[in-house]
Amino acid sequence: MYYQRTELCRTMTGIPLYKIVISRDARCCRKNQVVLITSRVHSGETPGSEVFRGIYDFITSDCREAKYLRRFYTFILIPIMNPDGVICGNYRNSTAGVDLNR
């Protein structure tokens, strides 16, 4: 299994926003269709973290279905789209007051 975690960017307050890439191998990343999965755009939507964790655990598992999906798809996962909101307690908005889902 190919797994890569990189810093995608930094938020306005300097917190890193991570991107996780999962596929069968490095070559598949370039030729496979991409599935993008994000979580926590609105920081108060905590069930999104639980669903994200379930998806992550499944995609990285050794079960036959997960191996099949990694063979034909590259998954790009972003665990928390609004870490500033999670830390600062903003429910819908970024630290700049912008609704990131609009």
N, CA, C and O atoms as a Tinker XYZ file with bonds, in Angstrom:
   408  protein
     1  N      0.841000   -1.175000    0.000000    73     2
     2  CA     0.000000    0.000000    0.000000    64     1     3
     3  C      0.891000    1.245000    0.000000    63     2     4     5
     4  O      1.891000    1.309000    0.715000    81     3
     5  N      0.512000    2.224000   -0.809000    73     3     6
     6  CA     1.206000    3.507000   -0.859000    64     5     7
     7  C      0.490000    4.461000    0.083000    63     6     8     9
     8  O     -0.730000    4.606000    0.020000    81     7
     9  N      1.249000    5.110000    0.955000    73     7    10
    10  CA     0.699000    6.058000    1.920000    64     9    11
    11  C      1.641000    7.242000    2.002000    63    10    12    13
    12  O      2.846000    7.086000    2.201000    81    11
    13  N      1.071000    8.438000    1.843000    73    11    14
    14  CA     1.898000    9.644000    1.939000    64    13    15
    15  C      1.099000   10.723000    2.660000    63    14    16    17
    16  O     -0.033000   11.024000    2.282000    81    15
    17  N      1.686000   11.297000    3.688000    73    15    18
    18  CA     1.072000   12.427000    4.392000    64    17    19
    19  C      1.970000   13.630000    4.208000    63    18    20    21
    20  O      3.153000   13.595000    4.546000    81    19
    21  N      1.395000   14.702000    3.667000    73    19    22
    22  CA     2.164000   15.923000    3.439000    64    21    23
    23  C      1.373000   17.118000    3.948000    63    22    24    25
    24  O      0.154000   17.069000    4.110000    81    23
    25  N      2.101000   18.175000    4.188000    73    23    26
    26  CA     1.460000   19.419000    4.583000    64    25    27
    27  C      0.952000   20.108000    3.322000    63    26    28    29
    28  O      1.738000   20.478000    2.450000    81    27
    29  N     -0.340000   20.274000    3.229000    73    27    30
    30  CA    -0.960000   20.904000    2.065000    64    29    31
    31  C     -0.744000   22.411000    2.089000    63    30    32    33
    32  O     -0.392000   23.017000    1.077000    81    31
    33  N     -0.960000   23.009000    3.265000    73    31    34
    34  CA    -0.781000   24.455000    3.429000    64    33    35
    35  C     -0.827000   24.761000    4.923000    63    34    36    37
    36  O     -0.881000   23.855000    5.755000    81    35
    37  N     -0.805000   26.020000    5.239000    73    35    38
    38  CA    -0.969000   26.471000    6.626000    64    37    39
    39  C     -2.189000   27.385000    6.695000    63    38    40    41
    40  O     -2.493000   28.118000    5.754000    81    39
    41  N     -2.872000   27.323000    7.820000    73    39    42
    42  CA    -4.053000   28.163000    8.003000    64    41    43
    43  C     -3.620000   29.588000    8.331000    63    42    44    45
    44  O     -2.427000   29.878000    8.430000    81    43
    45  N     -4.597000   30.470000    8.498000    73    43    46
    46  CA    -4.292000   31.863000    8.818000    64    45    47
    47  C     -3.541000   31.998000   10.139000    63    46    48    49
    48  O     -2.767000   32.937000   10.325000    81    47
    49  N     -3.772000   31.055000   11.057000    73    47    50
    50  CA    -3.079000   31.115000   12.348000    64    49    51
    51  C     -1.818000   30.268000   12.365000    63    50    52    53
    52  O     -1.165000   30.158000   13.403000    81    51
    53  N     -1.464000   29.669000   11.237000    73    51    54
    54  CA    -0.224000   28.921000   11.128000    64    53    55
    55  C     -0.323000   27.435000   11.424000    63    54    56    57
    56  O      0.700000   26.759000   11.534000    81    55
    57  N     -1.528000   26.920000   11.553000    73    55    58
    58  CA    -1.705000   25.492000   11.833000    64    57    59
    59  C     -1.606000   24.726000   10.511000    63    58    60    61
    60  O     -2.201000   25.142000    9.517000    81    59
    61  N     -0.861000   23.613000   10.483000    73    59    62
    62  CA    -0.742000   22.853000    9.237000    64    61    63
    63  C     -2.041000   22.148000    8.865000    63    62    64    65
    64  O     -2.752000   21.632000    9.727000    81    63
    65  N     -2.336000   22.133000    7.577000    73    63    66
    66  CA    -3.465000   21.399000    7.017000    64    65    67
    67  C     -2.857000   20.246000    6.232000    63    66    68    69
    68  O     -2.113000   20.461000    5.275000    81    67
    69  N     -3.177000   19.017000    6.640000    73    67    70
    70  CA    -2.531000   17.845000    6.064000    64    69    71
    71  C     -3.358000   17.196000    4.966000    63    70    72    73
    72  O     -4.589000   17.221000    4.975000    81    71
    73  N     -2.637000   16.619000    4.029000    73    71    74
    74  CA    -3.226000   15.835000    2.944000    64    73    75
    75  C     -2.636000   14.438000    3.022000    63    74    76    77
    76  O     -1.421000   14.270000    3.122000    81    75
    77  N     -3.514000   13.432000    2.974000    73    75    78
    78  CA    -3.085000   12.037000    3.008000    64    77    79
    79  C     -3.446000   11.413000    1.669000    63    78    80    81
    80  O     -4.590000   11.512000    1.225000    81    79
    81  N     -2.481000   10.772000    1.027000    73    79    82
    82  CA    -2.705000   10.094000   -0.246000    64    81    83
    83  C     -2.544000    8.600000   -0.020000    63    82    84    85
    84  O     -1.535000    8.155000    0.527000    81    83
    85  N     -3.541000    7.823000   -0.441000    73    83    86
    86  CA    -3.517000    6.372000   -0.278000    64    85    87
    87  C     -3.864000    5.727000   -1.612000    63    86    88    89
    88  O     -4.838000    6.102000   -2.265000    81    87
    89  N     -3.044000    4.744000   -2.008000    73    87    90
    90  CA    -3.272000    3.996000   -3.236000    64    89    91
    91  C     -2.553000    2.655000   -3.128000    63    90    92    93
    92  O     -1.952000    2.346000   -2.099000    81    91
    93  N     -2.617000    1.871000   -4.182000    73    91    94
    94  CA    -1.931000    0.579000   -4.159000    64    93    95
    95  C     -0.418000    0.756000   -4.162000    63    94    96    97
    96  O      0.288000    0.134000   -3.368000    81    95
    97  N      0.074000    1.603000   -5.055000    73    95    98
    98  CA     1.500000    1.908000   -5.098000    64    97    99
    99  C      1.679000    3.283000   -5.720000    63    98   100   101
   100  O      0.705000    3.891000   -6.164000    81    99
   101  N      2.892000    3.776000   -5.758000    73    99   102
   102  CA     3.157000    5.133000   -6.245000    64   101   103
   103  C      2.756000    5.305000   -7.704000    63   102   104   105
   104  O      2.301000    6.382000   -8.089000    81   103
   105  N      2.915000    4.265000   -8.528000    73   103   106
   106  CA     2.541000    4.373000   -9.945000    64   105   107
   107  C      1.044000    4.567000  -10.110000    63   106   108   109
   108  O      0.605000    5.300000  -10.997000    81   107
   109  N      0.263000    3.922000   -9.269000    73   107   110
   110  CA    -1.198000    4.036000   -9.359000    64   109   111
   111  C     -1.675000    5.456000   -9.086000    63   110   112   113
   112  O     -2.708000    5.876000   -9.609000    81   111
   113  N     -0.937000    6.190000   -8.278000    73   111   114
   114  CA    -1.343000    7.553000   -7.946000    64   113   115
   115  C     -1.466000    8.429000   -9.181000    63   114   116   117
   116  O     -2.308000    9.326000   -9.234000    81   115
   117  N     -0.637000    8.170000  -10.158000    73   115   118
   118  CA    -0.630000    9.008000  -11.361000    64   117   119
   119  C     -1.700000    8.614000  -12.369000    63   118   120   121
   120  O     -2.166000    9.467000  -13.125000    81   119
   121  N     -2.102000    7.348000  -12.401000    73   119   122
   122  CA    -3.017000    6.904000  -13.449000    64   121   123
   123  C     -4.432000    6.633000  -12.961000    63   122   124   125
   124  O     -5.355000    6.593000  -13.774000    81   123
   125  N     -4.630000    6.451000  -11.687000    73   123   126
   126  CA    -5.957000    6.140000  -11.156000    64   125   127
   127  C     -6.855000    7.361000  -11.082000    63   126   128   129
   128  O     -6.389000    8.500000  -11.043000    81   127
   129  N     -8.155000    7.095000  -11.066000    73   127   130
   130  CA    -9.111000    8.152000  -10.762000    64   129   131
   131  C     -8.953000    8.518000   -9.294000    63   130   132   133
   132  O     -8.566000    7.684000   -8.475000    81   131
   133  N     -9.254000    9.768000   -8.968000    73   131   134
   134  CA    -9.048000   10.270000   -7.615000    64   133   135
   135  C    -10.379000   10.404000   -6.892000    63   134   136   137
   136  O    -11.365000   10.884000   -7.450000    81   135
   137  N    -10.383000    9.968000   -5.637000    73   135   138
   138  CA   -11.517000   10.172000   -4.740000    64   137   139
   139  C    -11.030000   11.116000   -3.645000    63   138   140   141
   140  O    -10.106000   10.785000   -2.903000    81   139
   141  N    -11.653000   12.294000   -3.544000    73   139   142
   142  CA   -11.279000   13.289000   -2.547000    64   141   143
   143  C    -12.281000   13.226000   -1.402000    63   142   144   145
   144  O    -13.489000   13.332000   -1.615000    81   143
   145  N    -11.772000   13.054000   -0.186000    73   143   146
   146  CA   -12.626000   12.980000    1.000000    64   145   147
   147  C    -12.122000   14.011000    2.002000    63   146   148   149
   148  O    -10.954000   13.994000    2.393000    81   147
   149  N    -13.012000   14.907000    2.413000    73   147   150
   150  CA   -12.654000   15.938000    3.391000    64   149   151
   151  C    -13.566000   15.816000    4.603000    63   150   152   153
   152  O    -14.623000   15.187000    4.552000    81   151
   153  N    -13.132000   16.428000    5.683000    73   151   154
   154  CA   -13.910000   16.402000    6.917000    64   153   155
   155  C    -13.752000   17.724000    7.653000    63   154   156   157
   156  O    -12.765000   18.438000    7.478000    81   155
   157  N    -14.719000   18.026000    8.460000    73   155   158
   158  CA   -14.700000   19.160000    9.392000    64   157   159
   159  C    -14.498000   20.515000    8.719000    63   158   160   161
   160  O    -13.662000   21.305000    9.158000    81   159
   161  N    -15.255000   20.789000    7.657000    73   159   162
   162  CA   -15.282000   22.152000    7.111000    64   161   163
   163  C    -15.912000   23.054000    8.157000    63   162   164   165
   164  O    -15.386000   24.120000    8.476000    81   163
   165  N    -17.039000   22.615000    8.683000    73   163   166
   166  CA   -17.634000   23.289000    9.833000    64   165   167
   167  C    -17.115000   22.558000   11.071000    63   166   168   169
   168  O    -17.418000   21.385000   11.291000    81   167
   169  N    -16.352000   23.253000   11.848000    73   167   170
   170  CA   -15.607000   22.612000   12.933000    64   169   171
   171  C    -16.495000   21.944000   13.969000    63   170   172   173
   172  O    -16.053000   21.001000   14.626000    81   171
   173  N    -17.717000   22.394000   14.136000    73   171   174
   174  CA   -18.611000   21.813000   15.131000    64   173   175
   175  C    -19.248000   20.510000   14.705000    63   174   176   177
   176  O    -19.931000   19.869000   15.504000    81   175
   177  N    -19.045000   20.108000   13.486000    73   175   178
   178  CA   -19.645000   18.864000   12.987000    64   177   179
   179  C    -18.749000   17.686000   13.370000    63   178   180   181
   180  O    -18.108000   17.071000   12.518000    81   179
   181  N    -18.720000   17.392000   14.653000    73   179   182
   182  CA   -17.835000   16.352000   15.172000    64   181   183
   183  C    -18.147000   14.949000   14.652000    63   182   184   185
   184  O    -17.222000   14.143000   14.547000    81   183
   185  N    -19.406000   14.608000   14.316000    73   183   186
   186  CA   -19.626000   13.268000   13.752000    64   185   187
   187  C    -18.836000   13.037000   12.462000    63   186   188   189
   188  O    -18.539000   11.894000   12.116000    81   187
   189  N    -18.497000   14.107000   11.755000    73   187   190
   190  CA   -17.696000   13.983000   10.545000    64   189   191
   191  C    -16.335000   13.350000   10.819000    63   190   192   193
   192  O    -15.810000   12.621000    9.977000    81   191
   193  N    -15.765000   13.623000   11.983000    73   191   194
   194  CA   -14.484000   13.013000   12.337000    64   193   195
   195  C    -14.629000   11.513000   12.530000    63   194   196   197
   196  O    -13.741000   10.749000   12.153000    81   195
   197  N    -15.734000   11.092000   13.111000    73   195   198
   198  CA   -15.963000    9.658000   13.316000    64   197   199
   199  C    -16.157000    8.940000   11.986000    63   198   200   201
   200  O    -15.624000    7.850000   11.779000    81   199
   201  N    -16.918000    9.551000   11.091000    73   199   202
   202  CA   -17.118000    8.960000    9.764000    64   201   203
   203  C    -15.794000    8.931000    9.007000    63   202   204   205
   204  O    -15.462000    7.931000    8.371000    81   203
   205  N    -15.045000   10.018000    9.074000    73   203   206
   206  CA   -13.742000   10.072000    8.419000    64   205   207
   207  C    -12.831000    8.966000    8.930000    63   206   208   209
   208  O    -12.157000    8.298000    8.145000    81   207
   209  N    -12.809000    8.772000   10.238000    73   207   210
   210  CA   -11.950000    7.729000   10.819000    64   209   211
   211  C    -12.354000    6.342000   10.320000    63   210   212   213
   212  O    -11.497000    5.501000   10.045000    81   211
   213  N    -13.653000    6.108000   10.204000    73   211   214
   214  CA   -14.119000    4.826000    9.684000    64   213   215
   215  C    -13.693000    4.601000    8.244000    63   214   216   217
   216  O    -13.270000    3.504000    7.878000    81   215
   217  N    -13.805000    5.647000    7.422000    73   215   218
   218  CA   -13.370000    5.561000    6.021000    64   217   219
   219  C    -11.869000    5.310000    5.955000    63   218   220   221
   220  O    -11.408000    4.455000    5.199000    81   219
   221  N    -11.113000    6.059000    6.749000    73   219   222
   222  CA    -9.655000    5.906000    6.785000    64   221   223
   223  C     -9.265000    4.489000    7.204000    63   222   224   225
   224  O     -8.425000    3.854000    6.565000    81   223
   225  N     -9.874000    4.003000    8.270000    73   223   226
   226  CA    -9.564000    2.651000    8.751000    64   225   227
   227  C     -9.884000    1.597000    7.699000    63   226   228   229
   228  O     -9.136000    0.634000    7.533000    81   227
   229  N    -11.001000    1.779000    6.984000    73   227   230
   230  CA   -11.363000    0.816000    5.951000    64   229   231
   231  C    -10.386000    0.864000    4.772000    63   230   232   233
   232  O     -9.898000   -0.174000    4.325000    81   231
   233  N    -10.105000    2.062000    4.274000    73   231   234
   234  CA    -9.243000    2.198000    3.092000    64   233   235
   235  C     -7.832000    1.659000    3.367000    63   234   236   237
   236  O     -7.192000    1.123000    2.463000    81   235
   237  N     -7.357000    1.794000    4.577000    73   235   238
   238  CA    -6.006000    1.337000    4.909000    64   237   239
   239  C     -5.970000   -0.103000    5.416000    63   238   240   241
   240  O     -4.906000   -0.600000    5.782000    81   239
   241  N     -7.104000   -0.767000    5.443000    73   239   242
   242  CA    -7.159000   -2.131000    5.976000    64   241   243
   243  C     -6.664000   -3.153000    4.953000    63   242   244   245
   244  O     -6.415000   -2.822000    3.794000    81   243
   245  N     -6.530000   -4.381000    5.400000    73   243   246
   246  CA    -6.089000   -5.477000    4.545000    64   245   247
   247  C     -7.256000   -6.261000    3.948000    63   246   248   249
   248  O     -7.046000   -7.300000    3.323000    81   247
   249  N     -8.478000   -5.775000    4.132000    73   247   250
   250  CA    -9.613000   -6.540000    3.599000    64   249   251
   251  C     -9.623000   -6.483000    2.065000    63   250   252   253
   252  O     -9.113000   -5.544000    1.454000    81   251
   253  N    -10.195000   -7.476000    1.493000    73   251   254
   254  CA   -10.178000   -7.655000    0.031000    64   253   255
   255  C    -10.781000   -6.456000   -0.703000    63   254   256   257
   256  O    -10.250000   -6.020000   -1.725000    81   255
   257  N    -11.882000   -5.927000   -0.185000    73   255   258
   258  CA   -12.544000   -4.795000   -0.843000    64   257   259
   259  C    -11.667000   -3.537000   -0.831000    63   258   260   261
   260  O    -11.619000   -2.798000   -1.814000    81   259
   261  N    -10.982000   -3.305000    0.277000    73   259   262
   262  CA   -10.102000   -2.136000    0.370000    64   261   263
   263  C     -8.931000   -2.259000   -0.602000    63   262   264   265
   264  O     -8.545000   -1.283000   -1.245000    81   263
   265  N     -8.375000   -3.448000   -0.702000    73   263   266
   266  CA    -7.279000   -3.669000   -1.653000    64   265   267
   267  C     -7.746000   -3.438000   -3.085000    63   266   268   269
   268  O     -7.019000   -2.868000   -3.898000    81   267
   269  N     -8.958000   -3.882000   -3.385000    73   267   270
   270  CA    -9.525000   -3.675000   -4.713000    64   269   271
   271  C     -9.669000   -2.185000   -5.005000    63   270   272   273
   272  O     -9.287000   -1.726000   -6.081000    81   271
   273  N    -10.215000   -1.429000   -4.057000    73   271   274
   274  CA   -10.399000    0.010000   -4.258000    64   273   275
   275  C     -9.056000    0.718000   -4.439000    63   274   276   277
   276  O     -8.933000    1.591000   -5.298000    81   275
   277  N     -8.059000    0.357000   -3.649000    73   275   278
   278  CA    -6.731000    0.982000   -3.788000    64   277   279
   279  C     -6.093000    0.660000   -5.123000    63   278   280   281
   280  O     -5.261000    1.423000   -5.613000    81   279
   281  N     -6.466000   -0.446000   -5.709000    73   279   282
   282  CA    -5.908000   -0.825000   -7.013000    64   281   283
   283  C     -6.387000    0.112000   -8.124000    63   282   284   285
   284  O     -5.624000    0.434000   -9.035000    81   283
   285  N     -7.635000    0.546000   -8.054000    73   283   286
   286  CA    -8.221000    1.334000   -9.134000    64   285   287
   287  C     -8.435000    2.810000   -8.811000    63   286   288   289
   288  O     -8.719000    3.605000   -9.706000    81   287
   289  N     -8.301000    3.178000   -7.544000    73   287   290
   290  CA    -8.545000    4.569000   -7.137000    64   289   291
   291  C     -7.401000    5.058000   -6.254000    63   290   292   293
   292  O     -6.788000    4.293000   -5.510000    81   291
   293  N     -7.140000    6.338000   -6.361000    73   291   294
   294  CA    -6.244000    7.018000   -5.446000    64   293   295
   295  C     -7.106000    7.874000   -4.541000    63   294   296   297
   296  O     -7.911000    8.675000   -5.015000    81   295
   297  N     -6.938000    7.707000   -3.248000    73   295   298
   298  CA    -7.728000    8.448000   -2.274000    64   297   299
   299  C     -6.892000    9.594000   -1.728000    63   298   300   301
   300  O     -5.769000    9.399000   -1.265000    81   299
   301  N     -7.459000   10.790000   -1.791000    73   299   302
   302  CA    -6.848000   11.956000   -1.171000    64   301   303
   303  C     -7.755000   12.347000   -0.015000    63   302   304   305
   304  O     -8.928000   12.665000   -0.211000    81   303
   305  N     -7.203000   12.320000    1.183000    73   303   306
   306  CA    -7.974000   12.573000    2.394000    64   305   307
   307  C     -7.465000   13.827000    3.083000    63   306   308   309
   308  O     -6.258000   14.008000    3.239000    81   307
   309  N     -8.374000   14.687000    3.491000    73   307   310
   310  CA    -8.020000   15.862000    4.279000    64   309   311
   311  C     -8.841000   15.773000    5.565000    63   310   312   313
   312  O    -10.046000   16.023000    5.549000    81   311
   313  N     -8.194000   15.419000    6.676000    73   311   314
   314  CA    -8.925000   15.113000    7.903000    64   313   315
   315  C     -9.693000   16.285000    8.510000    63   314   316   317
   316  O    -10.821000   16.110000    8.970000    81   315
   317  N     -9.096000   17.473000    8.515000    73   315   318
   318  CA    -9.765000   18.637000    9.109000    64   317   319
   319  C     -9.533000   19.825000    8.187000    63   318   320   321
   320  O     -8.410000   20.310000    8.053000    81   319
   321  N    -10.607000   20.289000    7.550000    73   319   322
   322  CA   -10.491000   21.422000    6.632000    64   321   323
   323  C    -10.427000   22.767000    7.359000    63   322   324   325
   324  O     -9.956000   23.755000    6.797000    81   323
   325  N    -10.897000   22.803000    8.601000    73   323   326
   326  CA   -10.942000   24.058000    9.339000    64   325   327
   327  C    -10.358000   23.869000   10.744000    63   326   328   329
   328  O    -11.083000   23.982000   11.732000    81   327
   329  N     -9.051000   23.581000   10.842000    73   327   330
   330  CA    -8.470000   23.371000   12.175000    64   329   331
   331  C     -8.518000   24.626000   13.041000    63   330   332   333
   332  O     -8.611000   24.519000   14.264000    81   331
   333  N     -8.457000   25.804000   12.441000    73   331   334
   334  CA    -8.572000   27.038000   13.226000    64   333   335
   335  C     -9.912000   27.088000   13.948000    63   334   336   337
   336  O     -9.984000   27.452000   15.122000    81   335
   337  N    -10.971000   26.719000   13.235000    73   335   338
   338  CA   -12.298000   26.716000   13.840000    64   337   339
   339  C    -12.412000   25.711000   14.966000    63   338   340   341
   340  O    -13.066000   25.976000   15.974000    81   339
   341  N    -11.780000   24.557000   14.803000    73   339   342
   342  CA   -11.812000   23.532000   15.852000    64   341   343
   343  C    -11.103000   24.051000   17.101000    63   342   344   345
   344  O    -11.616000   23.894000   18.209000    81   343
   345  N     -9.943000   24.661000   16.939000    73   343   346
   346  CA    -9.161000   25.142000   18.075000    64   345   347
   347  C     -9.799000   26.374000   18.710000    63   346   348   349
   348  O     -9.838000   26.500000   19.934000    81   347
   349  N    -10.297000   27.278000   17.874000    73   347   350
   350  CA   -10.847000   28.543000   18.387000    64   349   351
   351  C    -12.313000   28.438000   18.790000    63   350   352   353
   352  O    -12.835000   29.343000   19.441000    81   351
   353  N    -12.979000   27.365000   18.421000    73   351   354
   354  CA   -14.380000   27.193000   18.798000    64   353   355
   355  C    -15.376000   27.831000   17.841000    63   354   356   357
   356  O    -16.553000   27.962000   18.180000    81   355
   357  N    -14.936000   28.226000   16.665000    73   355   358
   358  CA   -15.869000   28.769000   15.672000    64   357   359
   359  C    -16.647000   27.611000   15.057000    63   358   360   361
   360  O    -16.057000   26.608000   14.656000    81   359
   361  N    -17.960000   27.745000   14.981000    73   359   362
   362  CA   -18.749000   26.633000   14.469000    64   361   363
   363  C    -18.773000   26.591000   12.943000    63   362   364   365
   364  O    -18.450000   25.561000   12.351000    81   363
   365  N    -19.144000   27.680000   12.309000    73   363   366
   366  CA   -19.289000   27.675000   10.848000    64   365   367
   367  C    -18.187000   28.445000   10.131000    63   366   368   369
   368  O    -17.966000   28.240000    8.938000    81   367
   369  N    -17.511000   29.305000   10.827000    73   367   370
   370  CA   -16.620000   30.254000   10.159000    64   369   371
   371  C    -15.147000   29.994000   10.459000    63   370   372   373
   372  O    -14.778000   29.349000   11.440000    81   371
   373  N    -14.328000   30.532000    9.556000    73   371   374
   374  CA   -12.886000   30.546000    9.791000    64   373   375
   375  C    -12.569000   31.673000   10.758000    63   374   376   377
   376  O    -13.469000   32.388000   11.198000    81   375
   377  N    -11.306000   31.834000   11.088000    73   375   378
   378  CA   -10.921000   32.934000   11.981000    64   377   379
   379  C    -11.132000   34.293000   11.306000    63   378   380   381
   380  O    -11.180000   35.319000   11.985000    81   379
   381  N    -11.259000   34.306000    9.982000    73   379   382
   382  CA   -11.531000   35.557000    9.259000    64   381   383
   383  C    -13.022000   35.855000    9.176000    63   382   384   385
   384  O    -13.421000   36.867000    8.600000    81   383
   385  N    -13.856000   34.971000    9.752000    73   383   386
   386  CA   -15.298000   35.184000    9.710000    64   385   387
   387  C    -15.963000   34.707000    8.435000    63   386   388   389
   388  O    -17.110000   35.068000    8.169000    81   387
   389  N    -15.273000   33.906000    7.643000    73   387   390
   390  CA   -15.797000   33.425000    6.368000    64   389   391
   391  C    -16.345000   32.003000    6.546000    63   390   392   393
   392  O    -15.698000   31.147000    7.148000    81   391
   393  N    -17.556000   31.768000    6.009000    73   391   394
   394  CA   -18.118000   30.427000    6.016000    64   393   395
   395  C    -17.405000   29.618000    4.932000    63   394   396   397
   396  O    -17.605000   29.867000    3.743000    81   395
   397  N    -16.588000   28.670000    5.328000    73   395   398
   398  CA   -15.743000   27.933000    4.389000    64   397   399
   399  C    -16.515000   26.987000    3.490000    63   398   400   401
   400  O    -15.955000   26.444000    2.538000    81   399
   401  N    -17.776000   26.783000    3.774000    73   399   402
   402  CA   -18.595000   25.884000    2.961000    64   401   403
   403  C    -19.351000   26.641000    1.873000    63   402   404   405
   404  O    -20.160000   26.044000    1.163000    81   403
   405  N    -19.111000   27.908000    1.731000    73   403   406
   406  CA   -19.837000   28.715000    0.728000    64   405   407
   407  C    -18.905000   29.190000   -0.351000    63   406   408
   408  O    -19.332000   29.880000   -1.277000    81   407
